[in-house]
Amino acid sequence: MLALVVLPLLVGSALVLAVMLPARLDVSQKRGLESAARTVGSSLRYECLLLGDRAQLMALALANGRSWSQVTADQLAGATDPDGLYAVATIPGVGTQGTRYAPKPLSTSPPAKPCSSTPDPAEKVAAPPKLVERVTLSTSSGDLTVLVVLPITPARVQALVNQAQLKDSRIALRCPGGEVLESTDVGLGDVEQVAPAQAGQPCAVSASATAPAGDASRWWTIAALLGTVFLGGVMVAWLARALTAPIVEISQAARRATAGDLAVRLPEERTDEIGDLARDFNTMSSELEQKIFAVESSRDALRDSVRRVGDALARTHDLDGLLGSLCALAESATGGEVATVWMREGSSLLARVVHPVGTRRPSARRLPPAGNLPGEALRESRWQVSGDASQDPASILGGRMLAAPLLSGDRVLGVIAVERPASLPPFDTDESERLAMIAGPSGVAIDNAMLHRAAQRQSVIDPLTGVGNMRLLTSTLGREVERAQRFDRFVSLLVVDIDGFRGLNDRLGPTVGDGVLTAVAARLAKAVRSVDTVARYGGEEFAVICPELSAHDGMLTAERLVRAFREQPLTVGEHEVEVRVSVGVATWPVHAHSAPELMEAADAAMVTAKNEGRDRAAEAVTRPGPDGPARPENARQV
């Protein structure tokens, strides 16, 4: 009976394995090649995103008045790519500027379609193909254009393959127009998978390799399996007589273990193979119990880590919260007791967050790039370990220390350091690699949070003068009027216009004119209270929101501003420019019943000051309410 059951199963299994194993190997290889092609394609799309971000940051920096040399030093400082990464910019008032590798003559017209657009398979492109991104900003001086180009060369393809850690695969990029770029690690294979071109990936990616074993290997596999079946048939006769009862007992014990009863044990009196099997079964049951316990513990740890990672991702736009979650996760993953995030500022490191909350900060708040463990991690872009950090100025506990860089692409944003007392063992390689695995993607999240914070600030700041823009003015004025209404207070609005600015601009040039606007904004911000808000209202007009300032005190403030500009000229570069201003004053609720009405009243008062001869201040016309002019009784005179 045992032979009738076992032999057909063995023969059938042998045949199935002989037929399916090679096919399974083929499928597995194709999936691996498809994954390799997609990995390289993802790297191309990531390169495209980095080009777009770099072009956007360069354009914003140039629009904010930074020089071309400063911007290229900041954004292209690490761009020593031998494949010819370059940037070209057209800057209003300066002209077209280019970096190393930029073709001559300089032009901001893209040499190819932007890589973020969907590629056209029929489009002819010049060799070598390129990743291209261009950003154009409209500024008060004209359009500002930044073009960043990265040629795709065989060396770049090989770098993508090395970065993806692909082995035994030959990678080729098939670009529009028939251009083919190949890696050089492995020869041409006869199995190929292709990731088609798409937005961010202008070239199709082909991965190929040599096919697995052929027909001869398949027949050898079948022969070996059939031989095994034959020998198994010989053994079945003897096993059927000698092992049936013990096997039944073992089978029953195995079923109980499968059902969850891991405490089941078999008798170990026999000294033959059955006794060995019983002892092995008992050992397996004991080890299985321990492994299940370890798996459950690991599952709990994994659940906690996933929760912490989710908490960190939920704080993507909250930089301080993100850094705190990163510290907690680093402590949990490495067994550390204290974690510190050091953010890079220039060539030094500044302590940004110390965890747990309430832990004393390091004795050194700012670190040089040498003489300390975080500085070494910054320079080497790799995790560093210290068994004795008692003399390290970055240490808090003076014991064991581990530091890993926070990377975003090729840039090091900072360093995370974890510590534990000298009474505990030093950090080992596994803990160091776990910290590096956490710090790697965390650097990208930190970079996104920093970009989000910068974008938020740019959205409410006038790029030329550095004071608030119209968006900040309207939102702040509406909020202050609502607060004044709720707490029965005044709020005054001053509209300041530069007299004769157009003639000054024509006489001295737009560059000096822009400098005058910046200097006027700086003087206004310095002359008013810290609670007041200065914003750019229009071309040469500014507005000042003054909470809890009555109409009388608003006029005094306006007259003080007029005198300040009249008595002291502005210094703009090498020029000393005499500037006069006309100021209109309106106060809620004396001159208006809402924020928009308050803006209209202050603007009308400014026009009145202009019409009365300029270089003066004028108060808006009172708008009575149902019971006459409203004047809060509890409003303080400031």
C-alpha positions in Angstrom: 0.0 0.0 0.0 2.9 2.4 0.8 4.5 1.7 -2.5 1.2 2.2 -4.4 0.9 5.6 -2.7 4.5 6.8 -2.7 5.8 5.7 -6.1 3.1 7.3 -8.3 3.6 10.5 -6.4 7.4 10.4 -6.8 7.1 9.6 -10.6 4.5 12.4 -11.1 6.6 14.9 -9.1 9.7 14.0 -11.1 7.9 14.6 -14.4 6.3 17.8 -13.2 9.6 19.2 -11.9 11.5 18.2 -15.1 9.0 20.1 -17.2 8.2 23.1 -15.0 11.6 23.8 -13.5 13.2 25.2 -16.7 10.0 27.2 -17.5 10.0 28.5 -14.0 13.6 29.6 -14.3 12.8 31.4 -17.5 9.9 33.3 -15.9 12.0 34.1 -12.9 14.8 35.4 -15.1 12.4 37.6 -17.1 11.0 39.0 -14.0 14.4 39.9 -12.7 15.3 41.6 -16.0 12.1 43.5 -16.0 12.8 44.7 -12.4 16.3 45.7 -13.5 15.0 47.7 -16.5 12.4 49.4 -14.2 15.1 50.2 -11.6 17.3 52.0 -14.2 14.2 53.7 -15.6 13.3 54.9 -12.0 16.8 56.3 -11.6 16.4 58.2 -14.9 13.2 59.7 -13.7 14.8 60.6 -10.4 17.6 62.4 -12.2 15.0 64.3 -14.2 13.2 65.4 -11.0 16.6 66.5 -9.5 17.3 68.6 -12.7 13.8 70.3 -12.3 14.4 71.0 -8.6 17.9 72.3 -9.3 16.6 74.6 -12.1 13.7 75.9 -9.9 16.0 76.6 -6.9 18.6 78.4 -9.2 15.8 80.5 -10.8 14.4 81.5 -7.3 17.8 82.4 -6.0 18.6 84.5 -9.1 15.2 86.2 -8.8 16.0 87.0 -5.2 19.0 89.0 -6.3 21.8 86.4 -5.8 24.6 86.5 -8.4 25.2 83.9 -11.0 28.5 82.9 -9.4 26.9 82.5 -6.0 24.0 80.4 -7.4 26.2 78.1 -9.4 28.6 77.7 -6.4 25.6 76.7 -4.2 23.7 74.5 -6.6 26.5 73.1 -8.7 29.2 72.9 -6.1 29.2 69.1 -6.2 28.5 68.9 -9.9 31.9 67.6 -11.1 30.2 65.1 -13.4 32.6 64.2 -16.3 29.6 63.6 -18.5 29.1 67.4 -18.9 26.3 68.6 -16.6 25.8 72.3 -17.3 23.5 75.2 -16.7 22.7 78.3 -18.8 20.6 81.3 -17.6 19.3 84.5 -19.1 19.2 87.1 -16.3 17.4 90.5 -16.9 20.0 93.3 -16.8 22.9 90.8 -16.9 22.5 88.7 -20.0 23.2 85.0 -20.8 25.5 83.2 -18.4 26.8 79.6 -18.6 28.7 77.1 -16.6 31.4 74.6 -17.6 30.5 72.2 -20.4 27.9 74.7 -21.8 28.1 74.9 -25.6 29.1 78.1 -27.3 27.4 80.3 -28.2 25.3 80.3 -25.1 21.5 79.8 -25.6 18.7 79.0 -23.2 16.7 77.3 -25.9 16.5 73.6 -24.8 18.6 71.2 -27.0 15.8 68.6 -26.5 12.3 68.3 -25.1 12.1 68.6 -21.3 12.6 65.1 -19.8 9.4 65.6 -17.7 7.3 65.6 -20.9 6.1 62.5 -22.7 8.7 61.5 -25.3 7.9 61.1 -29.0 9.3 57.8 -30.3 9.5 59.2 -33.8 11.4 62.3 -32.7 15.0 62.6 -34.0 17.5 63.6 -31.3 21.2 64.5 -31.6 23.7 62.3 -29.9 24.3 62.0 -27.1 20.7 62.2 -25.8 20.1 64.6 -22.9 18.1 65.1 -19.8 16.8 68.7 -20.0 14.7 70.9 -17.7 14.1 74.7 -18.1 12.4 77.1 -15.7 11.2 80.6 -16.6 10.2 83.2 -14.0 8.6 86.5 -14.6 10.2 89.2 -12.6 9.8 93.0 -12.4 12.8 93.3 -14.6 11.7 90.8 -17.2 11.7 87.1 -17.8 14.4 85.1 -16.1 15.2 81.7 -17.6 17.4 78.8 -16.2 18.3 75.8 -18.3 19.9 72.7 -16.8 21.2 69.9 -19.1 22.7 66.5 -18.3 24.0 64.4 -21.3 23.2 60.7 -21.2 26.5 58.9 -22.0 27.6 55.3 -21.7 29.4 56.3 -18.5 26.1 57.7 -17.1 24.4 54.4 -18.0 27.1 52.4 -16.3 26.8 54.7 -13.2 23.0 54.0 -13.1 23.7 50.3 -13.3 26.3 50.5 -10.5 23.9 52.6 -8.4 21.2 50.0 -8.8 23.7 47.2 -7.9 22.6 45.2 -10.9 24.6 42.0 -11.6 24.6 39.6 -14.5 22.5 42.0 -16.5 23.4 44.0 -19.6 21.6 47.4 -19.6 21.0 49.4 -22.8 19.1 52.7 -23.3 17.2 52.9 -26.6 16.5 56.6 -27.3 14.4 58.3 -29.9 16.1 58.4 -33.3 17.8 55.1 -32.9 20.5 56.1 -30.4 21.6 53.1 -28.2 23.7 53.5 -25.1 25.0 50.4 -23.3 26.6 49.4 -20.1 29.9 47.4 -20.3 29.7 44.8 -17.5 28.1 41.8 -19.3 27.9 40.6 -22.8 24.8 40.5 -24.9 22.3 37.9 -23.8 19.4 36.1 -25.5 16.7 37.0 -22.9 15.5 40.6 -23.0 13.0 42.8 -21.1 12.3 46.4 -22.0 10.8 49.3 -19.8 9.2 51.7 -22.3 10.0 55.4 -22.4 7.7 57.7 -20.4 7.5 61.1 -18.8 10.8 61.7 -16.9 12.4 58.8 -18.8 13.1 59.8 -22.4 14.8 56.5 -23.4 13.5 53.0 -23.3 15.5 50.7 -20.9 16.5 47.2 -22.2 17.8 44.6 -19.8 19.2 41.3 -21.2 21.0 38.2 -19.9 22.0 34.7 -21.0 19.2 32.2 -20.9 19.3 29.5 -18.2 20.2 25.9 -18.8 18.9 24.4 -22.1 17.5 21.0 -23.2 20.5 18.9 -22.2 20.4 20.1 -18.6 16.6 19.4 -18.6 17.2 15.8 -19.6 19.9 15.3 -17.1 17.4 16.6 -14.4 14.8 14.1 -15.6 17.3 11.2 -15.5 18.4 12.0 -12.0 14.9 12.2 -10.7 13.9 8.9 -12.3 17.0 7.3 -10.7 15.9 8.7 -7.4 12.4 7.2 -7.9 13.8 3.8 -8.7 15.9 3.7 -5.6 13.0 4.9 -3.6 10.9 2.0 -4.9 13.5 -0.4 -3.6 13.5 1.1 -0.2 9.7 1.2 0.0 9.3 -2.5 0.5 11.6 -2.6 3.5 10.3 0.7 5.0 6.7 -0.5 4.7 7.4 -3.4 7.0 9.7 -1.7 9.5 8.4 1.9 9.7 4.6 1.9 9.3 3.7 2.0 13.0 6.4 4.5 14.1 5.6 6.7 11.1 1.9 6.7 12.0 2.9 7.8 15.5 5.2 10.5 14.1 2.5 11.5 11.7 -0.1 12.0 14.4 2.4 14.0 16.5 3.1 16.2 13.4 -0.6 16.8 13.0 -0.9 17.9 16.6 2.0 20.2 16.1 0.4 21.6 12.9 -2.7 22.2 14.9 -0.8 24.4 17.3 0.2 21.9 20.0 3.9 22.5 20.0 4.3 20.9 23.5 3.8 17.4 21.9 6.9 15.1 22.3 7.8 11.6 21.0 9.4 8.8 23.0 13.2 8.6 22.4 14.0 5.0 23.6 14.8 3.6 20.2 18.4 3.7 19.0 17.7 3.3 15.3 16.7 5.9 12.7 13.2 6.1 14.1 14.7 7.1 17.5 16.8 9.7 15.7 13.7 11.0 13.9 11.8 11.2 17.2 14.7 13.1 18.8 14.9 15.4 15.8 11.1 15.9 15.9 11.4 16.9 19.6 14.3 19.2 18.9 12.4 20.8 16.0 9.3 21.3 18.2 11.4 23.1 20.8 13.2 25.3 18.3 9.9 26.0 16.6 8.5 27.2 19.9 11.5 29.5 20.3 11.3 30.8 16.7 7.6 31.5 17.0 8.3 33.5 20.1 11.1 35.4 18.3 8.9 36.0 15.3 6.1 37.4 17.5 8.6 39.6 19.2 10.0 40.7 15.8 6.5 41.3 14.6 5.8 43.6 17.5 9.0 45.4 16.9 8.2 45.7 13.2 4.7 47.0 14.0 6.3 49.6 16.3 8.8 50.6 13.6 6.1 50.9 11.0 4.1 53.0 13.4 7.1 55.3 13.9 7.8 55.5 10.2 4.2 56.4 9.6 4.4 59.0 12.3 7.5 60.4 10.6 5.9 60.5 7.1 2.8 62.2 8.6 5.1 65.0 9.6 6.6 65.5 6.2 5.9 69.2 6.2 6.6 69.7 9.9 10.4 69.8 10.0 10.9 69.8 13.8 8.2 67.0 14.2 9.9 65.0 11.5 13.3 65.3 13.2 11.9 64.3 16.5 10.2 61.2 15.0 13.5 60.4 13.2 15.4 60.5 16.5 12.9 58.2 18.3 13.1 55.7 15.4 16.9 55.8 15.4 17.0 55.2 19.1 14.6 52.2 18.8 16.5 50.7 15.8 20.0 50.9 17.4 19.4 50.6 21.1 20.5 54.1 21.7 19.4 56.3 24.6 20.0 59.7 23.2 19.8 61.0 19.6 20.9 64.4 18.2 20.2 65.8 14.7 23.0 68.1 13.4 21.9 70.2 10.4 24.5 71.5 8.0 25.0 75.2 7.8 27.8 76.1 5.4 30.8 74.0 6.3 29.8 73.5 9.9 27.1 71.5 11.8 24.4 73.1 14.1 22.6 71.1 16.8 18.9 71.2 15.7 17.0 68.6 17.8 18.0 66.5 20.9 15.8 63.6 21.9 14.3 62.6 24.3 12.7 66.0 25.0 14.3 67.6 28.0 17.8 66.0 27.5 20.6 68.5 27.9 22.2 69.7 24.7 25.8 69.0 23.7 28.4 71.4 25.1 29.2 72.5 21.5 26.2 74.0 19.7 28.2 74.3 16.4 30.7 71.8 15.1 33.6 72.2 12.6 33.9 69.5 9.9 36.9 67.9 11.7 37.7 66.7 15.2 34.3 65.1 16.0 32.3 62.0 14.9 29.4 63.9 13.1 31.9 65.9 11.2 33.6 62.7 10.0 30.2 61.3 8.9 29.6 64.5 7.0 33.0 64.4 5.2 32.9 60.7 4.4 29.1 60.5 3.6 29.1 57.2 5.5 28.2 56.1 9.0 31.0 56.4 11.7 31.4 54.6 15.1 33.2 55.7 18.2 33.7 53.3 21.2 34.8 56.2 23.4 33.2 59.6 22.8 34.2 61.1 26.1 36.4 63.8 24.4 34.0 64.4 21.5 32.4 67.9 21.7 29.3 66.5 20.0 28.7 63.9 22.7 26.2 64.2 25.5 26.7 60.9 27.5 30.5 60.6 26.8 30.1 56.8 26.0 29.4 55.0 22.8 28.5 57.0 19.7 27.2 56.3 16.2 26.6 58.9 13.4 25.1 58.6 9.9 24.7 61.3 7.2 21.3 62.5 6.2 21.4 62.4 2.4 19.2 63.8 -0.4 20.7 62.6 -3.6 24.4 63.6 -3.6 23.9 66.3 -1.0 24.5 65.8 2.8 21.9 67.8 4.7 23.1 66.9 8.1 24.0 64.1 10.5 22.0 62.0 13.0 24.0 60.8 16.0 22.8 58.2 18.6 24.5 57.5 21.9 24.5 55.1 24.9 26.5 55.0 28.1 30.0 53.5 28.3 28.6 50.7 30.5 26.9 49.2 27.4 28.6 47.5 24.4 29.7 49.5 21.4 27.5 49.8 18.4 28.0 46.9 16.0 27.8 46.7 12.2 24.2 45.7 12.1 23.1 48.6 14.2 25.2 51.0 12.1 23.7 49.7 8.9 20.2 50.0 10.4 20.8 53.6 11.2 22.1 54.2 7.7 19.0 52.6 6.2 16.8 55.0 8.3 18.9 58.1 7.6 19.0 57.6 3.9 15.2 58.0 3.0 14.9 60.4 6.0 17.2 62.8 4.2 14.8 63.0 1.3 11.9 63.7 3.6 13.9 66.4 5.5 14.8 68.0 2.1 11.1 68.0 1.1 10.2 69.6 4.4 12.8 72.3 4.0 11.7 73.0 0.5 8.1 73.2 1.7 9.0 75.7 4.4 11.0 77.8 1.9 8.0 77.6 -0.6 5.6 78.7 2.2 7.8 81.7 3.0 8.3 82.7 -0.6 4.5 82.6 -1.1 4.0 85.6 1.3 7.3 87.5 0.7 7.9 90.0 -2.0 11.1 88.7 -3.7 12.5 92.2 -4.5 12.1 94.0 -1.2 11.9 91.1 1.3 8.8 92.5 3.0 5.3 90.9 2.8 3.5 90.8 -0.5 -0.2 91.5 -1.3 -1.2 88.0 -0.1 0.3 88.6 3.3 -1.2 92.2 3.4 -4.8 91.1 2.7 -4.7 88.0 5.0 -3.0 90.0 7.9 -5.3 93.0 7.6 -8.4 90.8 7.6 -7.2 89.0 10.7 -6.4 92.2 12.5 -9.7 93.9 11.7 -11.5 90.8 12.9 -9.5 90.8 16.2 -10.1 94.6 16.6 -13.8 94.1 16.2 -13.9 91.2 18.7 -11.9 92.9 21.4 -13.1 96.5 20.7 -9.8 97.9 19.5 -8.4 100.2 16.8 -6.4 99.1 13.8 -4.8 101.6 11.5 -3.5 101.2 7.9 -0.9 103.4 6.3 -0.4 103.4 2.5 3.0 104.9 1.6 3.7 106.0 -2.0 7.2 107.2 -3.3 6.8 110.6 -4.8 8.2 111.0 -8.4 9.4 107.4 -8.5 8.9 107.0 -12.3 11.1 110.0 -13.0 13.7 108.7 -10.5 13.6 105.3 -12.2 14.1 106.9 -15.7 16.9 109.1 -14.5 19.0 106.6 -12.5 18.0 103.4 -14.2 15.9 100.4 -13.1 18.7 98.8 -11.1 18.9 101.9 -8.8 15.1 102.0 -8.9 14.9 98.5 -7.5 17.5 99.4 -4.9 15.4 102.4 -3.8 12.4 100.1 -3.4 14.4 97.8 -1.2 15.9 100.6 0.8 12.4 102.2 1.4 11.1 98.8 2.6 14.0 98.4 5.0 13.5 101.9 6.4 9.8 101.4 6.9 10.4 98.1 8.7 13.0 99.7 11.0 10.8 102.8 11.7 7.6 101.1 12.8 6.9 98.9 15.8 7.8 95.2 15.9 4.1 94.3 16.0 3.4 96.3 12.8 3.4 94.5 9.4 5.1 96.1 6.3 4.0 94.8 2.9 4.4 95.9 -0.7 1.1 97.2 -1.9 1.9 97.9 -5.5 4.7 99.0 -7.8 6.2 101.8 -5.6 3.5 101.7 -2.9 3.8 100.1 0.5 1.4 99.4 3.3 1.9 99.3 7.1 -0.7 97.5 9.3 -0.7 99.0 12.8 -2.7 97.0 15.4 -4.3 99.0 18.2 -3.2 102.4 16.8 -5.9 105.1 16.8 -6.5 107.6 14.0 -4.6 110.3 15.9 -1.6 108.1 16.6 -1.7 106.8 13.0 -1.4 110.3 11.7 1.5 111.0 14.1 3.2 107.8 12.8 2.6 108.8 9.2 4.1 112.3 9.8 7.1 110.8 11.5 7.7 108.6 8.4 7.4 111.6 6.1 10.0 113.5 8.1 12.3 110.5 8.3 12.5 110.3 4.5 12.7 114.1 4.1 15.6 114.5 6.5 17.8 111.5 5.6 18.5 110.5 2.0 18.7 106.8 1.1 22.1 105.1 0.2 21.7 102.8 -2.8 25.0 101.4 -3.9 27.2 104.3 -4.8 24.2 106.7 -5.1 22.7 108.9 -2.3 19.1 109.3 -3.3 16.7 111.9 -1.8 13.3 110.3 -1.6 9.9 111.9 -0.6 6.8 109.9 0.3 3.1 110.6 0.5 1.2 108.7 3.2 -2.5 108.0 3.6 -3.9 106.9 7.0 -7.2 105.1 7.6 -8.4 103.6 10.9 -11.0 100.9 11.7 -13.7 101.6 12.6 -13.4 105.4 12.2 -13.0 105.4 8.4 -14.2 102.0 7.3 -16.4 99.1 8.4 -14.4 96.2 6.8 -10.9 95.3 5.7 -11.5 96.1 2.0 -13.1 99.4 2.9 -10.1 100.2 5.1 -7.7 99.6 2.2 -9.8 101.8 -0.1 -9.9 104.6 2.5 -6.2 104.5 3.1 -5.5 104.5 -0.6 -7.8 107.4 -1.1 -6.1 109.3 1.7 -2.8 108.7 0.0 -4.2 110.2 -3.3 -5.4 113.2 -1.3 -1.8 113.7 0.1 -0.5 113.6 -3.5 -3.1 116.1 -4.7 -2.3 118.5 -1.8 1.4 118.7 -2.9 3.0 115.4 -1.9 5.7 114.9 0.8 3.0 114.9 3.5 0.4 112.7 5.3 -3.4 112.8 5.0 -6.2 111.2 7.0 -9.1 109.4 5.3 -12.6 110.8 5.4 -14.7 109.5 8.3 -17.4 107.0 7.3 -20.2 107.3 9.9 -22.1 104.1 10.9 -25.8 104.0 11.7 -25.2 105.9 15.0 -22.3 108.1 13.8 -18.6 107.5 13.7 -17.6 104.4 15.7 -14.8 104.8 18.1 -14.0 102.0 20.6 -14.2 103.2 24.1 -11.6 100.6 25.4 -9.1 101.1 22.6 -5.7 102.0 23.9 -3.9 105.1 22.6 -0.4 103.9 21.6 
